[in-house]
Amino acid sequence: MGNCLCHQLKNVGGLFLFHCNYDINDIVVFSEFYSELLQWWSELREDFSSEKLYKTIIWNNKDIRVNDKPIFYETFFNSGVILVSHLRIDLNITESYNMIDKKIEKTNFLIWACLRLAIPPYLKLNLRANDHTFLTMPPSLIIENNDFNTLTKKSKHYYALLISRRAQLSKKALVLKHDFNLTEDQLEKVFLLPHMLRPFNIRCLTLYFILMLSCLK
């Protein structure tokens, strides 16, 4: 499966794409399964990763576009130009080009200039000279300062991760808390109450939900 996907992603760096800040709509994948896999990974990382290092990767970045398309320059990539900080935004275009010209064969000044100009302001303001050795590792997430290794985790770990987000109180809960002057503990008990009712007590359960809905309107 990996070889097939890698072949389909050859023009964007193969499996390196999993490290990038991509938009699935920009990626040509001739498989609905692989397309959904890439979409799932993108959403999971965006929702749960507490570090956003992937957003500083130049290649296939949905926010770094030339002619309204994300880019992947294999020559630059193979020469170690991967992060925005590698473009030396602190220097002017000519100075940075003179530095990179010594590192990369057959460079083009216009391509280099367009690449630098494509960097959005928010990435220029948040330059970090991060060590990109994490790119050689299996894709992982940093969640609350803990490493979530995507290859070693089992289905139960992913399920627990998803449930932790789904189990959060809704925004309407703030209305309930404010109107009835509830503490955090009291508010939690309100939402746990249905689980404490016996299954056969359907009338009480129905009445409870009717009252809850009327309070949250």
N, C-alpha and C positions, 0 to 999 in steps of 0.2 A: 504494500500500500504506500509506504514511504517513497519508494522509487518512482511510482506512478505520479504521485503528487509533486515530487521534486522535478520531474520532467515537465509537468504542466506549468510549473512556476520558474522554469529555467530563465526566462527573460527578466525576472525580478529578483534573482539571486537564490532561487531554490527555497529550501526550508528556512533560509535567513529571513524570509518574509515574516515569520512568526515573531521576530524581534521588532518589527517595524510598526509605525503608527499608520497603518493602512486603512483604506476604506474599501470594503469588499466590492463596491460598485466600480472601482477602478481596476480590479483584477479580473483577467480573463481566465476562467477555470471551466473546463468542459465536463463538469460533473456536479450535479446538484448536491451530492453528499459532501464533496470537498468544499463547495461553496458555503454550505451550512456550517461545516466544521470551522472554517476561517471566520465566519460571522460570529459563531459561538465564542471562539477564543478572544476575539476583539472585544466583545461585550463583557465577558467574564473579567478580563484584565482591566477594562475601564471602570467597572463597578467595584472591584475588590482590591486592586493593587494600591497600596499606600504610597508607593514611589512610582514616578512617571518617567523613568529614564528613557523609555522607548520613544517618548515624544521628542527627544533630542537627536534621534537618528535621522540622518538626511534622507536616505533612500526609501522610496515607496511611501514617503510621508505625505499624508493627505493634505497637510497644511503647507507643504513646500512644493510649489507647482511651477512648471515652465510650459508655456502655451496651454495653460489650464489642465496640465496632466502631471501627476507625480512622476518622479524620475528615478532611474537606476543606471548610474554610469559605472560599468564593470571595472574599467581601468582604474578609476579613482578608488573604488571599493577594494580592489585587490591590493592597492597601495596603502591601505590603512586609513583612508579618509572616510570616516563613518559618522562621527558626531558633528554637530554644528560647531563645537569648539575647535574642531580640526580645520575649519575654514579661516581661522585667525581673523575674526571679525574686528578684533582690536587694532588691526592694521588696515591701511587703505588697500584697494583692490590690486594696485600695481605691486606694492610691497609683499602682499600675501602671495601673489602669483609668482613672484621671483623666488619665494621660498619653496613653493610647491613644485615649481618647474625643475628644481634640482632633485626632487624626490620621485616624480612621475615622468615617464617617457611619453613623448608625443602629446603633450598638453596643448590646450588651445585657450588663448586669453579670453576670447569672447564667451566660450562655454563656462570658463571659470567666473567671469564677471556676472553672467546671467544666473549662475548657481548662487552666488553670494547675494545678489539682489532679490532672489526668490525667498530668502529667509524672512519670515514674518517678524515684526518688531518684538512680540512677546518672547520669542526664542532668543533674540539678540540680547534681551535684558536679563535672561536667566541662564547665561553661559556658565557651564560647570565643566571643568576639565576632568571628567569622570574616566576612570580606568574601564575600558570596554572589554575586559577579559570575560565579562558575563555573557558576551555574545557567543563564546565558544562552548558554553554550557547548555544543557537542555533548557528550554524556556521555563521560567519560574516566576512566581509572584512574591512580592514582599508585602505581607499582610500584617499590620501592626508590629513591624520590626521582626517578624518571623518569616523564614523562607518556606514557601509552599511549592515544593518540587512537583511539577505537573506529571512527571514520569513515574514517580514512586507512589504517589497518592492513589488510593483506591476509590471506588464509586461512593462508598460511605463517607469519605472525606469531602468529596465534591457535594454530596447531598447535604451534609452538615453545614457546609459553607453557604450554599444557596438558601437553606432554611434560616440561617442566622440573619440574612437580609430580609427574607419574606416575613419573618416573625416580628419585625419592628412595628411599633404602633403607627397607625395612620395619622395623617395631618389633622383629620377631624377630631382625633383624640385630644388635641390641644383645646378645641372648643369645649369639649366635655369637661376638661380639667379646669378651664377658666370659669365656666358658667356655674359649676358646682363646687368650686374652690377645693379641688381634690389635690392630695399630695401624690407624689410619684408612686408610692406603694399602694395607695387607694385606687389610683387609676389602673394599675396593673391588675388588681383584684377584680375590678369591674369587667375587664376583658377575659379573665380566667373563670368568672362565675358560671358561664354556660357549661364548661367542662366538669363542673362540680355537681351539676344537676343530674339526677338519675335519668337514664334513657327513656323510661316509660312516662316521665313527667312532661309530656309533650305540651300541655297547656301552659305550664309555667315557662317553659323554654320559648314558646311562641310569644307570650306576653312580654318576656324579657327583651326579645329582639324588636318587638313593636315599640317599646319604650325607648330602646337605644336609638332606633332610627328616627323617632320623633325628636329626640334630644340633639341629634346630629344634623338635622335639616338646616 
